[in-house]
Amino acid sequence: MPKLPHISGAHAVRIFERMGFVVMRQNGSHIVLRKGLSGCVIPNHKEIKIGTLASVLRQAGVSAEEFMRVLHD
């Protein structure tokens, strides 16, 4: 598994949108995204902790490799 970067919540949302996820709603500082039957909740913080980002990727069913590939495209 590649080392995940320190990124902001807004940047993470943009990456997930490039992977086909759609923002469904926002409740406070948490943004809910969905793609088909899978979805995830991303905290809209200045910096997301590595463990939190890993958890979001598991929630969304996205591999770290796929996330890193889209991040660097």
C-alpha positions in Angstrom: 0.0 0.0 0.0 1.5 3.4 -1.0 1.9 6.0 1.7 -1.1 8.3 1.8 -0.6 12.0 1.6 -1.7 14.8 4.0 -4.4 16.6 2.0 -7.3 18.8 2.9 -10.9 17.7 2.9 -11.8 19.9 -0.1 -8.9 18.3 -2.1 -10.1 14.8 -1.2 -13.6 15.7 -2.4 -12.2 16.9 -5.7 -10.3 13.6 -6.1 -13.3 11.5 -5.3 -15.4 13.6 -7.8 -12.8 12.8 -10.5 -13.4 9.1 -9.7 -17.1 9.5 -10.3 -18.4 10.2 -6.9 -21.1 12.8 -6.4 -21.6 15.1 -3.5 -25.0 14.2 -2.0 -25.1 16.6 1.0 -23.1 18.3 3.6 -23.9 18.3 7.3 -21.7 20.7 9.2 -18.1 19.9 8.3 -18.9 16.4 6.9 -19.4 15.9 3.2 -21.3 12.8 2.0 -20.4 11.4 -1.4 -22.0 8.5 -3.3 -21.2 6.4 -6.4 -23.7 3.8 -7.1 -24.2 1.8 -3.9 -21.0 2.8 -2.3 -20.4 6.0 -0.5 -18.3 7.8 2.0 -18.2 10.7 4.4 -15.2 13.1 4.2 -14.5 15.6 7.0 -14.1 19.1 5.4 -11.0 19.9 7.5 -7.8 21.8 6.7 -5.9 18.5 6.9 -7.2 15.0 7.0 -5.2 12.5 9.2 -3.7 9.6 7.4 -5.8 7.0 9.3 -9.0 9.0 8.6 -8.2 9.0 4.9 -7.5 5.3 4.9 -10.9 4.8 6.6 -12.6 6.9 4.0 -11.0 4.8 1.2 -12.2 1.6 2.8 -15.7 3.1 3.2 -15.8 4.0 -0.5 -14.3 0.7 -1.7 -11.4 2.5 -3.3 -7.8 1.1 -3.2 -5.0 3.4 -2.0 -3.2 2.7 -5.4 -6.3 3.9 -7.3 -6.6 7.0 -5.1 -2.9 7.9 -5.6 -3.1 7.4 -9.3 -6.0 9.9 -9.6 -4.2 12.2 -7.2 -1.2 12.4 -9.5 -3.1 12.7 -12.8 
